[in-house]
Amino acid sequence: MNPRVDVLNRVLLGLIGALLLAAGGLGIAAGAGAFHGHSDRRVLPAGVRDFARTTNWFWWAVAAVCLVVAVLALRWLLDQLRTDRASRLDLTVDGREGVTLVHSGALTDAVAQEAESLRGVTRATAALRERRGKKLTLAVNLADYADIAAVRSALEGTVVTHARQAVDDPTLPVDIELRQRKGRAGDRGLR
């Protein structure tokens, strides 16, 4: 997900959580009788209640505020669902007739399978990102016995080269993340 969206989510959810925590604490305190002499009072003062009852535009303003909150909440929800993954890859050559589109899953599946075929690789996932141009990301889980230098060399020399040849883009940026698996106590005795 987008790092900017992650930070915004944390800040907004933290503020909403603090506000709801304070409101809940006040509600519990009021229910426990912490505010003696105020238990029979109405929530809103008489002036506010009378204003809401006699002013025609008041409820329209409340509806407008609720609508703005709903639109902001919908935008936030849509930001959560949006990804920067490319769904299709345009391989059309300029100056030639016709269009060539490849589903990005075809490329990423082939890259992941080729990476998984390397000795020492237990799992690989690939994704084609589309933020400020196309970029291929490859995450590789390594076995305990993996030779990291050999795997890295094979990924950069073979897998990345094949991916760039497949899309006919020798400058396609590729991010490779190597993940070393943490050994479990039961695995040590099996070697």
FENUR-V322029 format. One record per pair of residues at least 24 apart in sequence whose ideal C-beta (glycine too) atoms are under 6 Angstrom apart, sorted by sequence separation. I is the first residue (numbers start at 1). GAP is how many residues later the second one is. If there is no record, write none. Layout:
i=I gap=GAP
i=I gap=GAP
This chain:
i=104 gap=24
i=115 gap=25
i=120 gap=26
i=136 gap=27
i=120 gap=31
i=118 gap=33
i=118 gap=36
i=135 gap=38
i=136 gap=38
i=137 gap=38
i=138 gap=38
i=139 gap=38
i=140 gap=38
i=141 gap=38
i=142 gap=38
i=144 gap=39
i=141 gap=40
i=85 gap=42
i=86 gap=42
i=86 gap=44
i=115 gap=44
i=84 gap=45
i=114 gap=45
i=84 gap=46
i=84 gap=47
i=111 gap=52
i=5 gap=74
